[in-house]
Amino acid sequence: MDNDPVTIRWTDDWRAYGSVHATAYRDAYRDIMDAAYLNEFTLERREIHYGSLAALGTTAILSVDGRDAGCMALGACVDPDLANGRTLGELDAIYLLPQYRGSGYGKRMLSWALARFEEQGRGYAILWVLERNTPAIAFYARCGFEQDGAARTIERGQKYVQIRMRMELDGERGM
């Protein structure tokens, strides 16, 4: 019998996903993004977004002892500069509530996501991360992602630069 208190599961429950995402997002970017924008980033204000995302069947929840602690959204990479986007999986979001950070749950979530990409036959995983989010960049680099030189500007109350990171999937990850 498995006594692991941690589970990761696909979910179409947009409220569960959105509750974790909104709270973790605001905390993760507290010292990086515009405070007014983050104050508006709530489950209620993003209800339509969360509902449409969950309806795609690409959202997952990490639970610890039955409590939702993290969330992620996976998809196919649609970046126009990547010629064979169908073979690339994109980690659209991965967030942990603050009280669960630093306990290895982020690595477990990332490993789970990469295994799903491999099951789908994807050869690479990509993600976009804020250039100013140096802890996240360091985390992804420790897990085997490398910056590939691509950058884009996004608007989140202010303009921010995101950089793209990529990892080849070979089933040999030692996270």
N, C-alpha and C positions, 0 to 999 in steps of 0.2 A: 504494500500500500504506500502511495506517495504522500509524504507528510509535508511537502513543500508548501509554505503559506503563500507563495507567489503564483499567480496565474496570468496568462496573457490570452486574450480572446478577441476575435472579430466582434464588432458590435454595430448594430444599426440604431442603437439608442442614442439619438442626438443629444438628449439632455445630459446623459452620463458623460458622453464625450465632451460636450461643450462646457459643462461645469468644471471638469478638470482642466481643459484647455484654457478657458478664460482666466481662471485663477493662476495657473502655472505661467501663462504667457505674461500677465501683468507683473508677476514677481520676477521672472527671468529677465525682463527688459527694464526693470525699475530704474536702474542707473544708466541705461543706454538710450532709451527712447523718450520722446516727448511725453511728459506727465499728463497733459490734458488728453492726449490720444489714448493713453493707457487707462485713464479713468473712465473713458467711454467704452472700453473693450470689455463688455459684460455678456453673459449668457443671453440676456433678454435682447440686447441690441444686435446680437449676431445669430439670433434664432434661425433665420432663413438660411444663412450660410451653413450653420451646423446641420440643419435638417437636410439640405441638398447634398452635403458631403457624406453624411451617414447613409443616405439613400443609395449612394454609389457602392456601398459595401466595402469600402476601403479604409475604414477606421477600426482601431483596436484600442483596447483598454488593458492596462496592467493593474491588477488588484493585489493587495498585500493583506492577508488575514481577512479577506472579504471586503476590504475597503478600496474603492477606486483611488489609485495613486498616480497613475500616469496615462498618457494617451499618445497615439500616433496615427498618422494618415499616410498611406502608401499609394503610389500610382505609377503610371508609365511616364517616362520623361518625354516632354513635348518641346524641348528646346530646339529651335530651328537650326542651330549650328551643328547639331549632332545628327549626322546623316542617317544612322540606323537607330533612331529613338525607341523603336519597339523592343530592342534588346537591352534597354536601360530602364531600371526601376528608379523611381524618385521617392525619396523620403521627404514628403511634403511637410510633415510636422512630427516632432517628438518632444514631449514635455513631461516633466515630473513635478508634482507638488513639492514645495520647498522642503517639507519635513522628510521627504524620501530621497533627497539628493545626497550623493556621497556614500551611498550604501551598495553600489553595484547594480542598481536597478536599471540605470541608463544603458549600461553595457548589455544587460539581459534583453532589454527592449530592442536595442540595435541588432543584436545577434538574431533575435526572432524575426525582425523585419528582413534582414539579409537572407535568412533561410527561406522566407516566403518568396523573395525575388528569385532565388535559385530554383525553387519549385516551379516558378512560372517560366523558367528557361532564360532568365535575364542574365546577361554577361557582365553587366556593370550596375553599380548603384551610384546615384548622384544625390546631392543635396545642396541647398543654398543656405548660407549663413551670413549674418551681418558681419561686415568687416570689423566692426568695433567690438564684437562679441568674442574676445580672445579666449575666454575659458572654453567656450563651445568649440572653437577652432582647434584648440589644444586637445580636447577630448576626442574629436573626430580623427585628428592626426594620430593619436595614440591607438586608436582602433583601426588604423590602416587607410584612412582616406587621405588623399593628396589634393592640394589646390591645382586646378587645371588651367588657370589663367583667365577664365571667364569672369566677368563682373557685370552687374546691372544695378540700376538705381530704382528704388521703390519709394513710394510715398506713404508714410505712416505718421501723419501730423507734421512731419518734416521729411526731407529727402535723406535717404540712407543708402549706402552701397552694400550690396550683397556680393559675396564671392562664391563661386561654385567649387565643390569638392567632389572627387570621384574615387571609386574603389572598384577594382576588378574582382569579380566574384569567382572563386575557384573552390569553395568548400573547405579551404584550409585555414580558416581564420582561427587565430589563437587569442581572442579577446579574453 
